[in-house]
Amino acid sequence: MRLEKISRIDTTSLRAVLNPDSIEGSTKLDSLTADAWMLVDDSTGIVISEKCGFERRYMASITKMMTALIALEKGNLSDSIDITEDVFINRDSRVRLGQGYVMLDLIYEMMMISDNDAAYALAKHVGGDTLRFYDLMNQKAQYLGMDSTHFANPNGMPNDNNFSSAADLVKLARYAMRDTMFASIVGTAEKAVPLTDGRHMDCRNSNALLHTYEGCIGIKTGYTRQAGYCLASSATRNGHTLYLVLLNSRRHATRFTESAALLDYGFRVMDAYTQRINAQ
């Protein structure tokens, strides 16, 4: 049932009921800098807006949604994980060589502040080796029907073989958010993440919408020069839950302002759609 629900992508029903171009905010969409996006109503699967939504794009750290999902499904969340030389690769992260974390806490840290070496540590621990973990990621993508997706690392660092589409990533987001632990992690705005030695790392979620957008419930930021500024987000208002994946926006700030504009528009569309359906 969970798979059937998230696989529903309806590109026709909306226009059979109303013209979304007539809804306030539609003209703003023409000026968005993002290269691709897809905005979907969760309960119906209706595609409210999309641009190049089915085309392959690089996804940067949105990759970590799959890393977290596999870790939650396959790992023992009470295991201890040490940051060792073989996973201390990017060295641009807040985890440090020799530190130790309980797995669940490391997943929080990775998702909240987008820690690249935390992703390697989780991949090695859960998969036994990182290549095996990538196999698990791709097997899950195949199971979810993510036909335009291939994973080649756990963190989304530049790699020509690590790609997806906005439509595929919406499927992943909708599936993952039905895991209550995943939803709790990505919906956490701030947390003092404990290390096994008794110290704590203060983490503030990199998803600005969690701090500024009414009803936001997650989920993940991403950026590389290859992928541009990316954001997967979800919000709930007036009984509607929307999922949005926006890829290759021009600047750090525009991925948030453009996502907010799309979500605002989406809620207005779904309110109008629901009124029309109820009036029939």
C-alpha positions in Angstrom: 0.0 0.0 0.0 2.9 2.4 0.9 4.5 1.7 -2.5 1.2 2.0 -4.4 0.5 5.4 -2.7 3.8 7.0 -3.6 3.9 5.6 -7.1 0.8 7.6 -8.0 1.8 10.5 -10.2 -1.3 12.1 -11.8 -0.5 14.6 -14.5 -4.1 14.9 -16.0 -6.7 15.2 -13.2 -6.0 18.7 -12.2 -6.7 20.4 -15.5 -9.9 18.3 -15.9 -11.3 20.2 -12.9 -9.7 23.7 -13.1 -7.1 25.7 -15.0 -4.1 26.1 -12.6 -2.8 29.0 -14.7 -5.7 31.0 -13.4 -4.6 30.6 -9.7 -2.8 33.4 -8.0 1.0 32.9 -8.1 1.1 31.0 -11.4 2.8 33.9 -13.3 5.6 33.9 -10.7 6.7 30.5 -11.8 8.0 31.8 -15.1 10.7 33.8 -13.3 12.1 31.0 -11.1 15.8 30.3 -11.7 15.5 26.5 -10.9 16.3 24.2 -13.8 13.8 21.6 -12.8 11.1 20.9 -10.2 8.0 18.8 -9.4 5.3 19.7 -6.9 2.8 17.0 -5.9 -0.2 16.7 -3.6 0.4 13.7 -1.5 -3.1 12.4 -0.9 -4.0 12.4 -4.6 -0.7 12.2 -6.4 -1.8 15.2 -8.5 1.1 17.0 -10.1 0.4 20.7 -9.4 3.4 22.1 -11.2 6.5 20.7 -12.9 9.4 21.8 -15.1 11.6 19.2 -16.7 10.4 17.0 -13.8 11.1 13.7 -15.6 14.5 14.6 -16.9 17.8 13.5 -15.4 19.6 16.0 -13.2 22.3 15.9 -10.5 20.9 15.9 -7.0 23.8 16.8 -4.7 23.0 16.1 -1.0 19.4 15.2 -1.6 21.2 11.8 -2.2 21.3 11.6 1.6 17.6 10.9 1.8 18.3 7.4 0.4 21.4 7.0 2.6 19.2 7.8 5.7 16.4 5.5 4.6 18.7 2.5 4.0 20.5 3.1 7.3 17.1 3.2 9.2 15.8 0.1 7.4 18.9 -2.0 7.4 21.0 -0.8 10.4 20.9 -1.3 14.1 20.2 2.2 15.4 21.9 1.6 18.7 25.3 0.6 17.2 28.3 2.7 17.8 30.1 4.1 14.7 33.6 5.6 14.8 34.9 8.1 12.3 38.0 6.3 10.9 40.5 7.2 8.3 38.7 5.2 5.5 35.5 7.2 5.9 37.2 10.6 6.7 37.3 11.4 3.0 35.9 14.9 2.2 37.3 16.4 5.4 34.8 19.3 4.9 32.4 18.0 7.6 31.9 18.6 11.3 32.6 15.0 12.2 36.2 14.6 13.1 38.6 11.7 13.0 38.4 9.5 16.1 34.9 10.7 17.2 32.2 8.1 18.0 28.4 8.3 17.6 25.4 6.1 18.1 24.1 5.3 14.7 20.7 7.1 15.2 22.5 10.3 16.3 24.9 10.2 13.4 21.9 10.0 11.0 20.4 13.1 12.7 23.8 14.9 12.3 24.1 13.9 8.6 20.6 14.9 7.7 20.4 18.1 9.7 23.7 19.7 8.6 24.4 17.6 5.5 27.6 16.0 6.7 29.4 14.2 3.9 31.8 12.1 5.9 29.0 11.0 8.2 27.3 9.6 5.1 30.5 7.6 4.3 30.6 6.3 7.9 27.0 5.1 7.8 27.5 3.5 4.4 30.5 1.5 5.5 28.9 0.4 8.7 25.5 -0.6 7.3 26.8 -2.1 4.0 30.0 -3.6 5.3 31.8 -1.7 2.6 30.6 1.4 0.6 30.2 -0.4 -2.7 27.8 -2.9 -1.1 25.8 0.1 0.4 25.5 1.7 -3.1 24.0 -1.6 -4.3 21.4 -1.4 -1.5 20.6 2.2 -2.6 20.1 1.2 -6.2 18.1 -1.8 -5.3 15.8 0.4 -3.3 15.5 2.9 -6.1 14.5 0.1 -8.4 11.9 -1.1 -5.9 10.5 2.4 -5.7 10.3 2.7 -9.5 12.9 5.4 -9.7 13.7 4.6 -13.3 15.8 7.8 -14.0 18.0 7.3 -10.9 21.4 5.9 -10.2 23.4 6.2 -6.9 27.2 6.2 -7.0 28.0 7.6 -3.6 26.1 8.1 -0.3 26.4 11.9 -0.1 25.8 13.4 -3.5 29.4 14.8 -4.1 30.0 15.4 -7.8 29.9 12.2 -9.8 28.5 11.7 -13.3 26.9 8.4 -12.3 25.0 9.9 -9.3 21.8 11.3 -10.8 18.0 11.3 -10.6 15.0 13.4 -11.6 12.6 15.6 -9.7 9.8 13.0 -10.2 11.9 10.2 -8.9 13.1 12.2 -5.8 9.4 13.1 -5.1 8.7 9.3 -5.0 11.6 8.8 -2.6 10.6 11.7 -0.4 7.0 10.5 -0.1 8.1 7.0 0.7 10.7 8.0 3.2 8.4 10.4 5.0 6.1 7.5 5.8 8.9 6.1 8.0 8.1 7.9 11.3 11.8 8.0 12.4 12.9 9.5 9.1 10.1 12.1 9.3 11.1 13.0 12.9 14.8 13.4 11.9 14.2 15.7 8.9 11.6 17.7 10.8 14.0 18.5 13.6 15.0 22.2 13.4 17.7 22.1 16.1 19.3 19.4 18.2 22.3 18.8 20.4 23.6 15.6 18.9 25.6 13.5 21.5 28.9 11.9 20.9 29.8 8.7 22.7 32.4 10.5 24.8 29.7 12.7 26.4 30.3 15.8 24.3 27.5 17.3 22.1 27.4 18.9 18.7 24.9 21.7 18.3 23.1 21.2 14.9 20.7 23.6 13.2 18.9 22.2 10.2 20.2 23.5 6.9 16.6 23.6 5.5 15.6 27.2 6.1 12.0 26.5 5.4 11.8 24.5 8.7 12.6 27.8 10.5 10.5 30.2 8.3 7.7 28.5 6.4 4.4 27.7 8.1 3.6 24.0 8.1 7.0 22.8 6.8 7.8 19.3 7.9 11.1 18.6 6.1 13.2 17.4 4.3 16.7 17.9 2.7 19.0 20.5 1.2 21.7 20.0 -1.4 24.4 21.9 -3.2 27.4 21.2 -5.5 28.7 23.2 -8.4 27.6 20.4 -10.6 24.0 20.2 -9.3 23.4 23.8 -8.2 21.3 24.7 -5.2 18.6 22.0 -4.5 15.9 21.4 -2.0 13.4 18.6 -1.3 10.7 20.0 0.9 7.3 19.1 2.3 4.6 21.1 4.1 1.1 20.6 5.4 -1.7 23.3 5.4 -5.5 23.1 5.4 -5.5 19.3 5.3 -3.2 19.1 2.3 0.4 17.8 2.4 2.6 18.8 -0.6 5.9 17.4 -1.7 8.3 19.5 -3.8 11.7 18.7 -5.3 13.5 21.8 -6.8 16.8 21.3 -8.6 19.6 23.6 -9.8 18.4 26.9 -8.4 20.8 29.8 -9.0 21.7 30.8 -5.4 21.6 29.6 -1.8 18.7 31.8 -1.0 16.6 31.3 -4.1 16.2 27.6 -3.5 14.2 28.6 -0.4 12.3 31.5 -1.8 11.4 29.7 -5.0 10.3 26.6 -3.0 8.2 28.8 -0.8 6.6 30.4 -3.8 5.8 27.0 -5.3 4.4 25.7 -2.1 2.2 28.8 -1.6 0.9 28.4 -5.2 0.3 24.7 -4.6 -1.8 25.2 -1.5 -3.9 27.7 -3.4 -4.4 25.3 -6.3 -5.4 22.4 -4.0 -7.8 24.6 -2.0 -9.5 25.6 -5.3 -9.4 22.0 -6.6 -11.0 20.7 -3.4 -13.8 23.3 -3.5 -14.6 22.4 -7.1 -14.7 18.7 -6.4 -16.9 19.2 -3.3 -19.2 21.4 -5.3 -19.8 18.8 -8.0 
